Each structure stands twice: as structure tokens, then as C-alpha cells.
């Protein structure tokens, strides 16, 4: 299975996990001082910042995921209604894929693509499984 089908399958699975979770969250702690009081960005707003009109994959009340393809590469943008929903997603996130994490959103792709997107979106780049003490975050 190539990377893109794996990412698509994960995006759909993540929607189901977050939608069925109790909202108790996991061990993910947001980066101190990174969350502002402004309203969180939508999938469409985040995608527009990098020149993409997303193809929606999951469009539920608690989680939304859109697929984008730009000259920079392919990626999935996921937004969450609550921090508990984001925490549940982070607990289910594939440890073998890096992801870019912001306030109630995450972007999943290859490291090369995320390095480019980070310049436009901000956020923290998570390079390994966030559940371990060896997690490496690039701010």
C-alpha cells in the first residue's frame, strides 16, 4: 500500500475514532503559549493559506479532514471541534508519519512537505510518536 492510500485510510479511521471517543483525551499536552484566543482555523482556511481547495474526506461535527494536492506535495488537513477530540486523534496518530500540529488542527504528510507547509501555517512539527518520552518536536 502506498503512502497516499495509507494516509487516506488513516484520515477516515481518525474520524471514526474521534467521533466514538469519550472525549477523555490522552497524554498530549499543547505547547505552552501557542494557543491564542482567536477562533480556530477551518480546513478550508488552512488549505487556502497554502494554495489548495481541499477535497473533504471527513465532514463530521467533531472532526473534519480534507485532502490537498499542491506543487509542494500531498497532505491531509484535519481540524477538531474540541481539544479532547484533538487529543483522541493524537493518541491514534500513526507513529511512523510526521505531522504538523497547531491549535485544534493537524496536517499529515511526508517530512519534506511538512517542512514547506510549516513556513506558511506555523505549528509544531511532531517527528515521532508523541506518547513516548523521546518525542521530538520542532518548533
N, C-alpha and C positions, 0 to 999 in steps of 0.2 A: 504494500500500500504506500503510495507516495505521500509526501508531506501535506499537500493540499487536501486530499480526502481525509487524512487523519485530523487535520485542523477543523474541517467541516463536521466530521463526526463528533469531535470534542465539543465544538460550539453547541451542537444540538444536545449532547449529553449534559453539558453545563447548564443549559436552560432547564432541563428536567430536574437536575439535582437541586438547583436553586429554588425552583418552583415547589419542590417537595420537601425542602428542608424546614426544620422547625424554627430557623432563624436564630438559633443559639450561637451560631458562628463558630469560628475555630480559633487558632492561635495567631492569626495575622494581626499585626498592630500597624496602624497607619503611621507613616513617617511624621515625626513631630514637626509641627509648624507648617506642614504642607497643605493642609485643608483650609480653604478660605470660606468666607461666609457667602460667597456668590453661589447662585444656583448651579448645580452640576450640569455639565455639557451633555447633550444628547448624542446618539450615534451619528446622526446627520451633521451636527455641528462639528464634532471631532473629525469626521471624514472630510468635511468641506475644508478644514484647516490644512489638509494635506492633498487637496485637489481631487477628491473622489466623491461620487454619488453611490452610497452603499446599496448592495443588494441584500435586503433583510433576510436573515436566516431564522431568527427567533424574535418574535414580537409579542412578548407577554407583559403583564403588568409589572412584574418584579425584575425582569431581565430582558434586555434587547441586544441582539447581536446582528451586525451587518458585515458582509464580505466586501472587501475592496481590492481592486487591482489598479495600480498606478505604474508609471515608469520606474518608480522606486521598488516595486515588488507587490506581492500579495499579502494580505493580512486580514484579521478579524478584529473588529471593534465591538466591545461589549460594555454596556452601561447597566447600572444597578439602581434600583429604587432606594435601597437602604444599605447601610454599612453591613448589616447582618447578612444580606444577600451576597454582597461582595465577599465577605469572609467565607461564606459557604462555597462560593466559586473558587476562591483562592485555595481552599482545602482540597478541592477536586482538580486543581490545575495540574497539567502534566509536568512532571519534574524535568523532563528531557527537553522542554521548549522554553526558551526565554520569553518573558513578557514584560511589557511596559505598563506601569501601574500609576494611576492618578486618582483624583477624588471621585469615587463611585464609577470608575471606568478602568478598563484594561484593554491592551492591544496585544494580540498573539500573532507571532510571525517568527521569521528567522532573525538571528542576531544582526545580520547585515541590514535588513530592512528596519529593524527597531532602532538601530543607531541613527539612521536618517530621520525617522519619524520623531524620535526624542527631541531633536533640534526644533521641531515645529510644535510639538504637543506638550513638551515638558514631561513631568512624571519621573518615576524611578524605574530603572531597568533591573528586573529580577532575573539573575542568570542561572540560579539553581533552585532546588526545592526550598520554598520559604519555611517549611516545617522543621528544617534542620538548623543546628547552630552554625553550620558552615555556609549559610545563605550569603551570597554576595550580592549586594545592591549597589548599583552605580547611580549616584545622584546627579 
